Amino acid sequence: MKIIALVLLILLLWLQYKIWLQDGGIPEVLQLQQEVEDVKIEVKQLQDRNLSLDAEVKDLKKGLDAIEERARSEMGMIKEGEVYYQVIEPKVNESTADTK
């Protein structure tokens, strides 16, 4: 009877070792779960980005307003007859700012 109990105890300890410390054990499962969560977050961000880009493409295909806005913001273009004003803020000198 003692031999059977000893064999069962050794078997239990061996199984516990495999579960907690070897490859495929609980630490690896936890790490893989974290990686899955990270990938899910990245996929969600990419899906949101794709939706945004898809909406922008549809807007560019439909109307001229989006094309005009892009030309104004990215290329600095203006319409014929418009006047472009550029406001340049004066630089604040540290020595003059301290005296005020």
Summary of the structure (lengths in Angstrom):
residues: 100
radius of gyration: 33.0
end to end distance: 94.4
largest distance: 103.1
contacts: 166
relative contact order: 0.04
helix: 75%
strand: 0%
